[in-house]
Amino acid sequence: MAKPHTPHGPWQAQLPEHAMDILYLLIPLSVSLVFFILGGLWWAIDRGQFDDIESEGARILQEQEP
């Protein structure tokens, strides 16, 4: 009969059974973060934030009268 594999070293230590339960929190949080970022990007595009990028870079270099 084959002997079960035993970990050799601290990097292969066995995790507790409940250690993967954090994924039930992290996966929905990361999905909602992606939706939040995509919503913000859609909002910025819809409001015209990226319509004229070049003129804003040139505007800061022009001298303004006080």
C-alpha positions in Angstrom: 0.0 0.0 0.0 1.3 3.4 -0.9 2.2 5.9 1.8 0.4 9.3 1.6 2.5 12.3 0.6 3.7 14.3 3.6 4.9 17.9 3.3 8.6 18.6 3.6 9.2 22.1 4.8 7.3 25.1 6.0 6.2 26.2 2.4 4.2 22.9 2.0 2.5 23.0 5.4 -1.1 21.8 5.5 -3.7 24.6 5.7 -6.6 24.4 8.2 -9.9 23.2 6.7 -11.4 26.7 7.0 -8.6 28.5 5.4 -10.3 28.6 2.0 -13.4 30.2 3.4 -11.9 33.6 2.8 -12.5 33.0 -0.9 -16.3 33.3 -0.2 -15.5 36.9 0.8 -12.7 37.8 -1.6 -14.3 36.6 -4.9 -17.5 38.7 -4.5 -15.5 41.7 -3.3 -13.2 41.5 -6.3 -16.1 41.1 -8.8 -17.9 44.1 -7.3 -14.6 46.1 -7.4 -14.3 45.3 -11.2 -17.9 46.4 -11.7 -17.3 49.6 -9.7 -14.2 50.4 -11.8 -16.0 49.6 -15.1 -18.9 51.8 -14.0 -16.5 54.7 -13.2 -14.9 54.3 -16.6 -18.2 54.3 -18.3 -19.3 57.4 -16.4 -16.1 59.2 -17.4 -16.5 58.3 -21.1 -20.2 59.2 -21.0 -19.4 62.6 -19.5 -16.8 63.4 -22.2 -13.7 63.1 -20.1 -11.7 61.6 -23.0 -13.1 63.6 -25.9 -10.3 66.1 -26.3 -7.1 65.0 -24.6 -4.6 66.9 -26.7 -5.9 70.4 -26.1 -5.8 70.1 -22.3 -2.1 69.2 -22.5 -1.4 72.3 -24.7 -3.6 74.6 -22.6 -1.4 74.3 -19.5 1.6 75.4 -21.5 -0.1 78.6 -22.8 0.5 81.8 -20.9 -2.6 83.3 -19.3 -3.2 87.0 -18.6 -3.6 87.8 -14.8 
